[in-house]
Amino acid sequence: MARSLLCSRRSAFTLVGAVAAAAVTLTGCGGSTDAAGTSGPTLPASVKVPADTLVKDGQITYCSDISAPPLTFYDASQKPVGAEIELGDALAAQLGVRAEWANTSFNGIIPALQAKQCDAIISQLYIKPEREKVVDFVPYMYASNTLLVAAKSAGDIKNADDLCGRKAAGQTGTTVVQYLTDRSKQCEAAGKAKIDIRQFTKDSEALQQLRLGLVDSYGTTLETAAYATKQQPDTFAFVGEPFNRIKVGAATRKDNPALHDALTKALAAVRKSGTYTSILKKWNLTGDDIEGK
């Protein structure tokens, strides 16, 4: 759900103003959004949302790349599930509105927000200075990156230094791809072969490349990697230490401070009720608590 500054093949949005243009530079050349389903009934609000704050009255629409378990993914019935889905639903309940999840390509996710295709982003979006220039954040958890290799290769690839001259997969537009790009430059500076970086639209597609033996390593969030190794314990192995520990936040448009303030209050209410802690415990993410060190 943590993510870099690359363009993609997605269709461009029509964005107005310098802020929107900056968003394209930061997160991609555009994006596409597919409806992913509405969850949760309309409940009495504990946090008031001013009129005209939301794109659609009575509903908060979240842009999310629903492809990164255990945070966001589809269950067998094609219903969005995961820790971030449950958190977004809980926030919506505090606002007294329904939650709509719009499946959005990550490298176009900020442009989608700027184009008002959604009200907020909940998709493990790392809080980075360049992003804070174009969106406002409500921090809700920590995250970090890691590398996985096939279990049988763990003896040959012990850390990122061993990726020189090898193939590595990651999701387009993610921070881990930028990390691999930087490491590849270090390989070349040391007179070694560069890392052959393979980029894919979905994080799950990048993982599949490793599963099929088409790449030597796969970079993703620690949360997603932990889920993959739990599901297939004898298939994958961690490489080196986690890196890029950083806060993750719900992003809102700069021109919508009312929603930012409402989500901030809603998160405080979700934490006070114990729902936040329960969600993290359910998905084995207690180490990502926003108040953790």
N, C-alpha and C positions, 0 to 999 in steps of 0.2 A: 501498500500500500503504500513507498518511498521512492523519489523518482526524478529523472534528470531533465535535460533541456534540449531534446532532439525533435526534429520535425518528422512527420510520418506521411503515409499515403492516404490518410483520411481526408474527406472533403472539407474545404475551408468554410468557416462561418463568416458571415458578414458582421464585422465588429466595428463599432464606432468609437473613435477617440483614441488618445494615446495610451490610456490604461489598457484597453482591449488589445491594442497592437502589442503592447509589452507582454500581455499574457500569452499571445501566440508565440512570441520569441522564447518565452520561458518554458512552455509546456507542449509545443507542437504546432503544426500548421492547421489544426482544426480537429474536429471530432464528430462522432455520430452517436446518437442516443437511441436506445431501444427501450420501450416500456418493459419493466421487470415485475410489476405487480404492486398492488396496494396492500398495506398491512395495518392492522389495528383499527378499532372503532374510534369514533369521535368521543372524547371524554371531557368532563368538566376541566377547564384549564386551571392550573395552579400558577401559571405564568401568562400574563396577558400579552397577546400579539397585536400591535396596532393595526388598524384597518389598512388595506393595500400593501401590507408588508410582504405577503406571499404572492407568488405568481397566480395561484388559484386559491380562492378563499376556502378555508376548511381543510386544506391539504398542504403539507410540506413535501416538496419533491427533492429527493437527494440524487445527485449524480454520483455513481459509484461503478468502478470496474469490478464487476461481480465474477471474479475468477481467482481469488486468492484465499483459500481456506487456511486457517479457521476464521478469518475475518469476514470475508464475503464470498459466498459460493452458492450454487444451486443444489438443492436436495433431489432425491429421485423423482419427486413430483414437479420439479422445475420451479420450486418456490425459493426465493432468496433467503438464505440462512447464514448464521455466523455471528461472531462477537460484535462486529460493527453494525450489522443489521439489527441486532437486539438493542444495541445502544441507541441507534437512530430511532427505532420504534419507541423506546422509553422516553427519549427527548420529545418526540411528537406527542406522546400521551400527556406530558407535562404542559405542553402548549395547547392541549385540547383539540388537536387536529389529527387527521389521518396521515400516515407515512406512505409516500409513493417512491419506489426505487426505480430509477432510470439507469439501465445498464449502459455505461458510457466508456468508450475507449480511453485509457488513461492518458495517453499523450495528447488528447484533445479535451481533457476534462475541465481545465480552467476556462478555455474559450467557450465551452458549453455553458458554464456558469455565467460568464460575462454576457452571453447571448440570451440569458434568461430562459434557458431550457430546463433549469432547475433552480431551487432556492439556495441550496447549500451542497457542498461536497463532503461526503464521508467515505473515504477510500484510502486510508492510510497515507494521507498526503503529508509529507514531511514539512515542518515549519522551517523554511529557509529564508534568508534575507531577501533574495530576489523575488520570492513569492509574496512576502509580506508587503512588497511595494504595490502589488496589484490586487490582493485580497486580504480580508481580515480573518483571523484565526481564533477559534475557541479550542485550546489544547485539551485533549482528553486521554492521551496515553503516550507511552514511550514506544519506540521501535528501534531495531537495528538490522544490519545486513549480515549475511553469511554466505559461504560457498559450500556447495555439495558436490560430491563426486560419487561415482559408482563404488560400492563397498569394496569390490575387488581391486580398485585403483588406489585405495587409501594409502598404500605403502609407497606408491610412486609420486603422488601429489600430496604434499604435506602442508603447503600454504600457497599463497598467491604467486610467490616467486617461481614456483614450479609450473606455472601456466604459460610461460614463454614458449612460443612455438606450438601451443596446443589450442584446441577449440573450446570456447566458453559461451554459454547461452544466457540470455537475460531478456526481460521484457522491454520493448521500445519505450523510451521516455522515463526510465527509472534511474534512480541514483546509483544503483549497482552497475548499470551499463557505463555510467561516467567513471565509476571506480575502476572498472575493467579497462576502459580507455586510457586512464591515467597510468595504470600498471603496465599496459602495453607500451606506452611511451618510455617507461623506465626500462623495459626489456630491451628496446631498441637502443637506448642511450648506453646500455651495458654491452652492446654488441651482440645481443641475442635476437632471435626471431620474435616478431610481434605476436600478440595474442590474436587469434582468429575469432573475433567477436560475432556471434550470430544473434540477431535480434528478432523477437517475435511479438506479435500483437497482444497475445495473452500470456500471462505468467505460466498458466497451465501448459501452454504449447512449448515453452522453454524447458519446463520440467520433463515433458514428454521426450524431448531431444536427448536428454541425459538417460532417461529410462530405456530408450531404444539404442543407446550406445553411439549416437551420431555426434555427440560432443563429449569433451572430457570433464567439463565442469558446468555447473549451473549456479548463477547468483540470484539471490532473492532475499526477502526479509527473513529474519530469524524465526518469526512466528509461522510463516508458511513452510519453511524448511523443517521446523520441529513437527508440524502436522504431517508432512510427507514421510518423514522418517518413522513416525509413530504408526502410520498406515502400512508402511512397508519397511519394517525394521532391518531386514537383511539385504536391502537393495541399495541404500544410500549411506554415505558417511560424511560427517562434517569435516571441513578443511580449515585449519588455523583457528583464530579467535574471531568472534563477532566484531563488527566494525560499524562506524557511522551511527552510534547511538544518538537518537534525536527525538524531540517531541513531535507528535502527530496531532493535527487539529482539524476541526470542522471548518471549512472555508466558506465565507460569505462575501458578497460583493461589497466594494468600498462604499457604494452609494446606498447601502442598506444597513446602516448602523443599528436600526431598531431590531432587526432579526439577530444580529450579532449579540446584542444585549440580552435578548430573549433566550437565546440558546445558552448563553453564559449562566443565566439564572436557572434554566431548565437542568443544566448539567449539575449545578450545585444541589438542586432538589433530588436528582437521581442518585447522587452520591450520598446525601443525607438519608435517603430511604433505604440504603443498602443494596439497591438494585445494581449499581455500578460494580460493587465488589462481587456480587453474585454472578454477574456476567463474566467477569474476568476469571473467577474460580471455575465456572462451568467449562470454559474453553482453555484452561490451563495457562492463563496469561497474567497471573497475579504479579509477576515480575515487571510487567509493563504499566503498573499503576502510576498515574500521572504524578502522584506525590512520592513515588519511589526515587531512590538515589541512582 
